[in-house]
Amino acid sequence: MITQPIFNRDNYDNWVDALRMTLYSKDKLAFLDGTIKEPKQGKKSEESMEHIVWRQCNAMGKAWLRNLIDPKLYVNIAFSESVVQIWEELKERYATGNSPRVHQLKSELNELKQDRLTIVEYIPN
């Protein structure tokens, strides 16, 4: 296992942060986010060394993800071809934006005051 915690649907944000840090430290984050794309290959009988290495890294990434995702959830993505596909499916399914909270915080920032003065009035030029 490369990191904790195991992804269980309720901990997506924490799990993503932990996984990104771990993969960055192992110089494998580029496989996860799709920066390193699958190399073009020629004839099947003449697979390039570059493509072989990419396939090995992709397989390793899929194995890591398999071990870091609750087995009940992994069933939904088990047949994905690449680490990037798995990553994108998980993001689409479990990442949630919190637009109402962002709006609330921006509104509060706009209304900040000191002793009945706005911030612009409070801070000297």
Phi and psi in radians as a Rosetta constraint file:
Dihedral C 1 N 2 CA 2 C 2 CIRCULARHARMONIC -1.668 0.35
Dihedral N 2 CA 2 C 2 N 3 CIRCULARHARMONIC -0.333 0.35
Dihedral C 2 N 3 CA 3 C 3 CIRCULARHARMONIC -2.808 0.35
Dihedral N 3 CA 3 C 3 N 4 CIRCULARHARMONIC 2.857 0.35
Dihedral C 3 N 4 CA 4 C 4 CIRCULARHARMONIC -1.950 0.35
Dihedral N 4 CA 4 C 4 N 5 CIRCULARHARMONIC 2.763 0.35
Dihedral C 4 N 5 CA 5 C 5 CIRCULARHARMONIC -1.547 0.35
Dihedral N 5 CA 5 C 5 N 6 CIRCULARHARMONIC 3.031 0.35
Dihedral C 5 N 6 CA 6 C 6 CIRCULARHARMONIC -1.369 0.35
Dihedral N 6 CA 6 C 6 N 7 CIRCULARHARMONIC 2.346 0.35
Dihedral C 6 N 7 CA 7 C 7 CIRCULARHARMONIC -1.223 0.35
Dihedral N 7 CA 7 C 7 N 8 CIRCULARHARMONIC 2.229 0.35
Dihedral C 7 N 8 CA 8 C 8 CIRCULARHARMONIC -2.294 0.35
Dihedral N 8 CA 8 C 8 N 9 CIRCULARHARMONIC 0.358 0.35
Dihedral C 8 N 9 CA 9 C 9 CIRCULARHARMONIC 1.524 0.35
Dihedral N 9 CA 9 C 9 N 10 CIRCULARHARMONIC -0.616 0.35
Dihedral C 9 N 10 CA 10 C 10 CIRCULARHARMONIC -1.594 0.35
Dihedral N 10 CA 10 C 10 N 11 CIRCULARHARMONIC -0.199 0.35
Dihedral C 10 N 11 CA 11 C 11 CIRCULARHARMONIC -2.116 0.35
Dihedral N 11 CA 11 C 11 N 12 CIRCULARHARMONIC 0.574 0.35
Dihedral C 11 N 12 CA 12 C 12 CIRCULARHARMONIC -0.951 0.35
Dihedral N 12 CA 12 C 12 N 13 CIRCULARHARMONIC -0.902 0.35
Dihedral C 12 N 13 CA 13 C 13 CIRCULARHARMONIC -1.066 0.35
Dihedral N 13 CA 13 C 13 N 14 CIRCULARHARMONIC -0.814 0.35
Dihedral C 13 N 14 CA 14 C 14 CIRCULARHARMONIC -1.132 0.35
Dihedral N 14 CA 14 C 14 N 15 CIRCULARHARMONIC -0.704 0.35
Dihedral C 14 N 15 CA 15 C 15 CIRCULARHARMONIC -1.128 0.35
Dihedral N 15 CA 15 C 15 N 16 CIRCULARHARMONIC -0.765 0.35
Dihedral C 15 N 16 CA 16 C 16 CIRCULARHARMONIC -1.070 0.35
Dihedral N 16 CA 16 C 16 N 17 CIRCULARHARMONIC -0.785 0.35
Dihedral C 16 N 17 CA 17 C 17 CIRCULARHARMONIC -1.058 0.35
Dihedral N 17 CA 17 C 17 N 18 CIRCULARHARMONIC -0.816 0.35
Dihedral C 17 N 18 CA 18 C 18 CIRCULARHARMONIC -1.109 0.35
Dihedral N 18 CA 18 C 18 N 19 CIRCULARHARMONIC -0.735 0.35
Dihedral C 18 N 19 CA 19 C 19 CIRCULARHARMONIC -1.185 0.35
Dihedral N 19 CA 19 C 19 N 20 CIRCULARHARMONIC -0.729 0.35
Dihedral C 19 N 20 CA 20 C 20 CIRCULARHARMONIC -1.055 0.35
Dihedral N 20 CA 20 C 20 N 21 CIRCULARHARMONIC -0.788 0.35
Dihedral C 20 N 21 CA 21 C 21 CIRCULARHARMONIC -1.074 0.35
Dihedral N 21 CA 21 C 21 N 22 CIRCULARHARMONIC -0.767 0.35
Dihedral C 21 N 22 CA 22 C 22 CIRCULARHARMONIC -1.122 0.35
Dihedral N 22 CA 22 C 22 N 23 CIRCULARHARMONIC -0.842 0.35
Dihedral C 22 N 23 CA 23 C 23 CIRCULARHARMONIC -1.173 0.35
Dihedral N 23 CA 23 C 23 N 24 CIRCULARHARMONIC -0.603 0.35
Dihedral C 23 N 24 CA 24 C 24 CIRCULARHARMONIC -1.073 0.35
Dihedral N 24 CA 24 C 24 N 25 CIRCULARHARMONIC -0.760 0.35
Dihedral C 24 N 25 CA 25 C 25 CIRCULARHARMONIC -1.165 0.35
Dihedral N 25 CA 25 C 25 N 26 CIRCULARHARMONIC -0.403 0.35
Dihedral C 25 N 26 CA 26 C 26 CIRCULARHARMONIC -1.717 0.35
Dihedral N 26 CA 26 C 26 N 27 CIRCULARHARMONIC 0.131 0.35
Dihedral C 26 N 27 CA 27 C 27 CIRCULARHARMONIC 1.003 0.35
Dihedral N 27 CA 27 C 27 N 28 CIRCULARHARMONIC 0.688 0.35
Dihedral C 27 N 28 CA 28 C 28 CIRCULARHARMONIC -2.154 0.35
Dihedral N 28 CA 28 C 28 N 29 CIRCULARHARMONIC 0.050 0.35
Dihedral C 28 N 29 CA 29 C 29 CIRCULARHARMONIC -1.063 0.35
Dihedral N 29 CA 29 C 29 N 30 CIRCULARHARMONIC -0.563 0.35
Dihedral C 29 N 30 CA 30 C 30 CIRCULARHARMONIC -1.121 0.35
Dihedral N 30 CA 30 C 30 N 31 CIRCULARHARMONIC -0.439 0.35
Dihedral C 30 N 31 CA 31 C 31 CIRCULARHARMONIC -1.284 0.35
Dihedral N 31 CA 31 C 31 N 32 CIRCULARHARMONIC -0.624 0.35
Dihedral C 31 N 32 CA 32 C 32 CIRCULARHARMONIC -1.236 0.35
Dihedral N 32 CA 32 C 32 N 33 CIRCULARHARMONIC -0.795 0.35
Dihedral C 32 N 33 CA 33 C 33 CIRCULARHARMONIC -1.544 0.35
Dihedral N 33 CA 33 C 33 N 34 CIRCULARHARMONIC -0.011 0.35
Dihedral C 33 N 34 CA 34 C 34 CIRCULARHARMONIC 1.504 0.35
Dihedral N 34 CA 34 C 34 N 35 CIRCULARHARMONIC 0.119 0.35
Dihedral C 34 N 35 CA 35 C 35 CIRCULARHARMONIC -1.061 0.35
Dihedral N 35 CA 35 C 35 N 36 CIRCULARHARMONIC -0.743 0.35
Dihedral C 35 N 36 CA 36 C 36 CIRCULARHARMONIC -1.603 0.35
Dihedral N 36 CA 36 C 36 N 37 CIRCULARHARMONIC 1.925 0.35
Dihedral C 36 N 37 CA 37 C 37 CIRCULARHARMONIC -1.561 0.35
Dihedral N 37 CA 37 C 37 N 38 CIRCULARHARMONIC 2.742 0.35
Dihedral C 37 N 38 CA 38 C 38 CIRCULARHARMONIC -1.117 0.35
Dihedral N 38 CA 38 C 38 N 39 CIRCULARHARMONIC 2.198 0.35
Dihedral C 38 N 39 CA 39 C 39 CIRCULARHARMONIC -1.162 0.35
Dihedral N 39 CA 39 C 39 N 40 CIRCULARHARMONIC 2.605 0.35
Dihedral C 39 N 40 CA 40 C 40 CIRCULARHARMONIC -1.166 0.35
Dihedral N 40 CA 40 C 40 N 41 CIRCULARHARMONIC 2.519 0.35
Dihedral C 40 N 41 CA 41 C 41 CIRCULARHARMONIC -2.136 0.35
Dihedral N 41 CA 41 C 41 N 42 CIRCULARHARMONIC 2.630 0.35
Dihedral C 41 N 42 CA 42 C 42 CIRCULARHARMONIC -1.476 0.35
Dihedral N 42 CA 42 C 42 N 43 CIRCULARHARMONIC -2.318 0.35
Dihedral C 42 N 43 CA 43 C 43 CIRCULARHARMONIC -1.181 0.35
Dihedral N 43 CA 43 C 43 N 44 CIRCULARHARMONIC 2.549 0.35
Dihedral C 43 N 44 CA 44 C 44 CIRCULARHARMONIC -0.975 0.35
Dihedral N 44 CA 44 C 44 N 45 CIRCULARHARMONIC -0.645 0.35
Dihedral C 44 N 45 CA 45 C 45 CIRCULARHARMONIC -1.271 0.35
Dihedral N 45 CA 45 C 45 N 46 CIRCULARHARMONIC -0.252 0.35
Dihedral C 45 N 46 CA 46 C 46 CIRCULARHARMONIC -2.136 0.35
Dihedral N 46 CA 46 C 46 N 47 CIRCULARHARMONIC 0.925 0.35
Dihedral C 46 N 47 CA 47 C 47 CIRCULARHARMONIC -1.126 0.35
Dihedral N 47 CA 47 C 47 N 48 CIRCULARHARMONIC 2.318 0.35
Dihedral C 47 N 48 CA 48 C 48 CIRCULARHARMONIC -1.290 0.35
Dihedral N 48 CA 48 C 48 N 49 CIRCULARHARMONIC 2.710 0.35
Dihedral C 48 N 49 CA 49 C 49 CIRCULARHARMONIC -1.074 0.35
Dihedral N 49 CA 49 C 49 N 50 CIRCULARHARMONIC -0.631 0.35
Dihedral C 49 N 50 CA 50 C 50 CIRCULARHARMONIC -1.056 0.35
Dihedral N 50 CA 50 C 50 N 51 CIRCULARHARMONIC -0.737 0.35
Dihedral C 50 N 51 CA 51 C 51 CIRCULARHARMONIC -1.227 0.35
Dihedral N 51 CA 51 C 51 N 52 CIRCULARHARMONIC -0.657 0.35
Dihedral C 51 N 52 CA 52 C 52 CIRCULARHARMONIC -1.076 0.35
Dihedral N 52 CA 52 C 52 N 53 CIRCULARHARMONIC -0.800 0.35
Dihedral C 52 N 53 CA 53 C 53 CIRCULARHARMONIC -1.121 0.35
Dihedral N 53 CA 53 C 53 N 54 CIRCULARHARMONIC -0.736 0.35
Dihedral C 53 N 54 CA 54 C 54 CIRCULARHARMONIC -1.051 0.35
Dihedral N 54 CA 54 C 54 N 55 CIRCULARHARMONIC -0.798 0.35
Dihedral C 54 N 55 CA 55 C 55 CIRCULARHARMONIC -1.076 0.35
Dihedral N 55 CA 55 C 55 N 56 CIRCULARHARMONIC -0.669 0.35
Dihedral C 55 N 56 CA 56 C 56 CIRCULARHARMONIC -1.127 0.35
Dihedral N 56 CA 56 C 56 N 57 CIRCULARHARMONIC -0.796 0.35
Dihedral C 56 N 57 CA 57 C 57 CIRCULARHARMONIC -1.138 0.35
Dihedral N 57 CA 57 C 57 N 58 CIRCULARHARMONIC -0.683 0.35
Dihedral C 57 N 58 CA 58 C 58 CIRCULARHARMONIC -1.098 0.35
Dihedral N 58 CA 58 C 58 N 59 CIRCULARHARMONIC -0.766 0.35
Dihedral C 58 N 59 CA 59 C 59 CIRCULARHARMONIC -1.105 0.35
Dihedral N 59 CA 59 C 59 N 60 CIRCULARHARMONIC -0.707 0.35
Dihedral C 59 N 60 CA 60 C 60 CIRCULARHARMONIC -1.107 0.35
Dihedral N 60 CA 60 C 60 N 61 CIRCULARHARMONIC -0.760 0.35
Dihedral C 60 N 61 CA 61 C 61 CIRCULARHARMONIC -1.097 0.35
Dihedral N 61 CA 61 C 61 N 62 CIRCULARHARMONIC -0.728 0.35
Dihedral C 61 N 62 CA 62 C 62 CIRCULARHARMONIC -1.110 0.35
Dihedral N 62 CA 62 C 62 N 63 CIRCULARHARMONIC -0.694 0.35
Dihedral C 62 N 63 CA 63 C 63 CIRCULARHARMONIC -1.127 0.35
Dihedral N 63 CA 63 C 63 N 64 CIRCULARHARMONIC -0.748 0.35
Dihedral C 63 N 64 CA 64 C 64 CIRCULARHARMONIC -1.033 0.35
Dihedral N 64 CA 64 C 64 N 65 CIRCULARHARMONIC -0.850 0.35
Dihedral C 64 N 65 CA 65 C 65 CIRCULARHARMONIC -1.071 0.35
Dihedral N 65 CA 65 C 65 N 66 CIRCULARHARMONIC -0.705 0.35
Dihedral C 65 N 66 CA 66 C 66 CIRCULARHARMONIC -1.000 0.35
Dihedral N 66 CA 66 C 66 N 67 CIRCULARHARMONIC -0.680 0.35
Dihedral C 66 N 67 CA 67 C 67 CIRCULARHARMONIC -1.381 0.35
Dihedral N 67 CA 67 C 67 N 68 CIRCULARHARMONIC -0.217 0.35
Dihedral C 67 N 68 CA 68 C 68 CIRCULARHARMONIC -1.894 0.35
Dihedral N 68 CA 68 C 68 N 69 CIRCULARHARMONIC 0.106 0.35
Dihedral C 68 N 69 CA 69 C 69 CIRCULARHARMONIC -2.136 0.35
Dihedral N 69 CA 69 C 69 N 70 CIRCULARHARMONIC 2.352 0.35
Dihedral C 69 N 70 CA 70 C 70 CIRCULARHARMONIC -0.883 0.35
Dihedral N 70 CA 70 C 70 N 71 CIRCULARHARMONIC 2.260 0.35
Dihedral C 70 N 71 CA 71 C 71 CIRCULARHARMONIC -0.947 0.35
Dihedral N 71 CA 71 C 71 N 72 CIRCULARHARMONIC -0.542 0.35
Dihedral C 71 N 72 CA 72 C 72 CIRCULARHARMONIC -1.146 0.35
Dihedral N 72 CA 72 C 72 N 73 CIRCULARHARMONIC -0.511 0.35
Dihedral C 72 N 73 CA 73 C 73 CIRCULARHARMONIC -1.552 0.35
Dihedral N 73 CA 73 C 73 N 74 CIRCULARHARMONIC -0.524 0.35
Dihedral C 73 N 74 CA 74 C 74 CIRCULARHARMONIC -1.122 0.35
Dihedral N 74 CA 74 C 74 N 75 CIRCULARHARMONIC -0.505 0.35
Dihedral C 74 N 75 CA 75 C 75 CIRCULARHARMONIC -0.921 0.35
Dihedral N 75 CA 75 C 75 N 76 CIRCULARHARMONIC -0.636 0.35
Dihedral C 75 N 76 CA 76 C 76 CIRCULARHARMONIC -1.203 0.35
Dihedral N 76 CA 76 C 76 N 77 CIRCULARHARMONIC -0.364 0.35
Dihedral C 76 N 77 CA 77 C 77 CIRCULARHARMONIC -2.155 0.35
Dihedral N 77 CA 77 C 77 N 78 CIRCULARHARMONIC 0.139 0.35
Dihedral C 77 N 78 CA 78 C 78 CIRCULARHARMONIC -1.023 0.35
Dihedral N 78 CA 78 C 78 N 79 CIRCULARHARMONIC -0.506 0.35
Dihedral C 78 N 79 CA 79 C 79 CIRCULARHARMONIC -1.752 0.35
Dihedral N 79 CA 79 C 79 N 80 CIRCULARHARMONIC 0.238 0.35
Dihedral C 79 N 80 CA 80 C 80 CIRCULARHARMONIC -1.168 0.35
Dihedral N 80 CA 80 C 80 N 81 CIRCULARHARMONIC 2.487 0.35
Dihedral C 80 N 81 CA 81 C 81 CIRCULARHARMONIC -1.314 0.35
Dihedral N 81 CA 81 C 81 N 82 CIRCULARHARMONIC -0.563 0.35
Dihedral C 81 N 82 CA 82 C 82 CIRCULARHARMONIC -2.416 0.35
Dihedral N 82 CA 82 C 82 N 83 CIRCULARHARMONIC 2.870 0.35
Dihedral C 82 N 83 CA 83 C 83 CIRCULARHARMONIC -1.051 0.35
Dihedral N 83 CA 83 C 83 N 84 CIRCULARHARMONIC -0.688 0.35
Dihedral C 83 N 84 CA 84 C 84 CIRCULARHARMONIC -1.089 0.35
Dihedral N 84 CA 84 C 84 N 85 CIRCULARHARMONIC -0.739 0.35
Dihedral C 84 N 85 CA 85 C 85 CIRCULARHARMONIC -1.091 0.35
Dihedral N 85 CA 85 C 85 N 86 CIRCULARHARMONIC -0.753 0.35
Dihedral C 85 N 86 CA 86 C 86 CIRCULARHARMONIC -1.056 0.35
Dihedral N 86 CA 86 C 86 N 87 CIRCULARHARMONIC -0.851 0.35
Dihedral C 86 N 87 CA 87 C 87 CIRCULARHARMONIC -1.012 0.35
Dihedral N 87 CA 87 C 87 N 88 CIRCULARHARMONIC -0.807 0.35
Dihedral C 87 N 88 CA 88 C 88 CIRCULARHARMONIC -1.174 0.35
Dihedral N 88 CA 88 C 88 N 89 CIRCULARHARMONIC -0.687 0.35
Dihedral C 88 N 89 CA 89 C 89 CIRCULARHARMONIC -1.098 0.35
Dihedral N 89 CA 89 C 89 N 90 CIRCULARHARMONIC -0.768 0.35
Dihedral C 89 N 90 CA 90 C 90 CIRCULARHARMONIC -1.103 0.35
Dihedral N 90 CA 90 C 90 N 91 CIRCULARHARMONIC -0.748 0.35
Dihedral C 90 N 91 CA 91 C 91 CIRCULARHARMONIC -1.084 0.35
Dihedral N 91 CA 91 C 91 N 92 CIRCULARHARMONIC -0.814 0.35
Dihedral C 91 N 92 CA 92 C 92 CIRCULARHARMONIC -1.101 0.35
Dihedral N 92 CA 92 C 92 N 93 CIRCULARHARMONIC -0.647 0.35
Dihedral C 92 N 93 CA 93 C 93 CIRCULARHARMONIC -1.450 0.35
Dihedral N 93 CA 93 C 93 N 94 CIRCULARHARMONIC -0.631 0.35
Dihedral C 93 N 94 CA 94 C 94 CIRCULARHARMONIC -2.059 0.35
Dihedral N 94 CA 94 C 94 N 95 CIRCULARHARMONIC -0.320 0.35
Dihedral C 94 N 95 CA 95 C 95 CIRCULARHARMONIC -1.265 0.35
Dihedral N 95 CA 95 C 95 N 96 CIRCULARHARMONIC 2.302 0.35
Dihedral C 95 N 96 CA 96 C 96 CIRCULARHARMONIC -2.200 0.35
Dihedral N 96 CA 96 C 96 N 97 CIRCULARHARMONIC 2.318 0.35
Dihedral C 96 N 97 CA 97 C 97 CIRCULARHARMONIC -1.499 0.35
Dihedral N 97 CA 97 C 97 N 98 CIRCULARHARMONIC 2.721 0.35
Dihedral C 97 N 98 CA 98 C 98 CIRCULARHARMONIC -2.127 0.35
Dihedral N 98 CA 98 C 98 N 99 CIRCULARHARMONIC 1.125 0.35
Dihedral C 98 N 99 CA 99 C 99 CIRCULARHARMONIC -1.008 0.35
Dihedral N 99 CA 99 C 99 N 100 CIRCULARHARMONIC -0.756 0.35
Dihedral C 99 N 100 CA 100 C 100 CIRCULARHARMONIC -1.037 0.35
Dihedral N 100 CA 100 C 100 N 101 CIRCULARHARMONIC -0.689 0.35
Dihedral C 100 N 101 CA 101 C 101 CIRCULARHARMONIC -1.195 0.35
Dihedral N 101 CA 101 C 101 N 102 CIRCULARHARMONIC -0.715 0.35
Dihedral C 101 N 102 CA 102 C 102 CIRCULARHARMONIC -1.062 0.35
Dihedral N 102 CA 102 C 102 N 103 CIRCULARHARMONIC -0.777 0.35
Dihedral C 102 N 103 CA 103 C 103 CIRCULARHARMONIC -1.071 0.35
Dihedral N 103 CA 103 C 103 N 104 CIRCULARHARMONIC -0.762 0.35
Dihedral C 103 N 104 CA 104 C 104 CIRCULARHARMONIC -1.054 0.35
Dihedral N 104 CA 104 C 104 N 105 CIRCULARHARMONIC -0.789 0.35
Dihedral C 104 N 105 CA 105 C 105 CIRCULARHARMONIC -1.133 0.35
Dihedral N 105 CA 105 C 105 N 106 CIRCULARHARMONIC -0.711 0.35
Dihedral C 105 N 106 CA 106 C 106 CIRCULARHARMONIC -1.113 0.35
Dihedral N 106 CA 106 C 106 N 107 CIRCULARHARMONIC -0.695 0.35
Dihedral C 106 N 107 CA 107 C 107 CIRCULARHARMONIC -1.117 0.35
Dihedral N 107 CA 107 C 107 N 108 CIRCULARHARMONIC -0.753 0.35
Dihedral C 107 N 108 CA 108 C 108 CIRCULARHARMONIC -1.108 0.35
Dihedral N 108 CA 108 C 108 N 109 CIRCULARHARMONIC -0.687 0.35
Dihedral C 108 N 109 CA 109 C 109 CIRCULARHARMONIC -1.097 0.35
Dihedral N 109 CA 109 C 109 N 110 CIRCULARHARMONIC -0.698 0.35
Dihedral C 109 N 110 CA 110 C 110 CIRCULARHARMONIC -1.137 0.35
Dihedral N 110 CA 110 C 110 N 111 CIRCULARHARMONIC -0.427 0.35
Dihedral C 110 N 111 CA 111 C 111 CIRCULARHARMONIC -1.791 0.35
Dihedral N 111 CA 111 C 111 N 112 CIRCULARHARMONIC 0.165 0.35
Dihedral C 111 N 112 CA 112 C 112 CIRCULARHARMONIC -1.062 0.35
Dihedral N 112 CA 112 C 112 N 113 CIRCULARHARMONIC 2.367 0.35
Dihedral C 112 N 113 CA 113 C 113 CIRCULARHARMONIC -2.493 0.35
Dihedral N 113 CA 113 C 113 N 114 CIRCULARHARMONIC 2.725 0.35
Dihedral C 113 N 114 CA 114 C 114 CIRCULARHARMONIC -2.164 0.35
Dihedral N 114 CA 114 C 114 N 115 CIRCULARHARMONIC 2.079 0.35
Dihedral C 114 N 115 CA 115 C 115 CIRCULARHARMONIC 0.799 0.35
Dihedral N 115 CA 115 C 115 N 116 CIRCULARHARMONIC 0.907 0.35
Dihedral C 115 N 116 CA 116 C 116 CIRCULARHARMONIC 1.210 0.35
Dihedral N 116 CA 116 C 116 N 117 CIRCULARHARMONIC 0.128 0.35
Dihedral C 116 N 117 CA 117 C 117 CIRCULARHARMONIC -1.834 0.35
Dihedral N 117 CA 117 C 117 N 118 CIRCULARHARMONIC 2.557 0.35
Dihedral C 117 N 118 CA 118 C 118 CIRCULARHARMONIC -1.251 0.35
Dihedral N 118 CA 118 C 118 N 119 CIRCULARHARMONIC 2.916 0.35
Dihedral C 118 N 119 CA 119 C 119 CIRCULARHARMONIC -1.086 0.35
Dihedral N 119 CA 119 C 119 N 120 CIRCULARHARMONIC -0.674 0.35
Dihedral C 119 N 120 CA 120 C 120 CIRCULARHARMONIC -1.082 0.35
Dihedral N 120 CA 120 C 120 N 121 CIRCULARHARMONIC -0.717 0.35
Dihedral C 120 N 121 CA 121 C 121 CIRCULARHARMONIC -1.261 0.35
Dihedral N 121 CA 121 C 121 N 122 CIRCULARHARMONIC -0.592 0.35
Dihedral C 121 N 122 CA 122 C 122 CIRCULARHARMONIC -1.279 0.35
Dihedral N 122 CA 122 C 122 N 123 CIRCULARHARMONIC -0.712 0.35
Dihedral C 122 N 123 CA 123 C 123 CIRCULARHARMONIC -1.477 0.35
Dihedral N 123 CA 123 C 123 N 124 CIRCULARHARMONIC 2.132 0.35
Dihedral C 123 N 124 CA 124 C 124 CIRCULARHARMONIC -1.212 0.35
Dihedral N 124 CA 124 C 124 N 125 CIRCULARHARMONIC 2.647 0.35
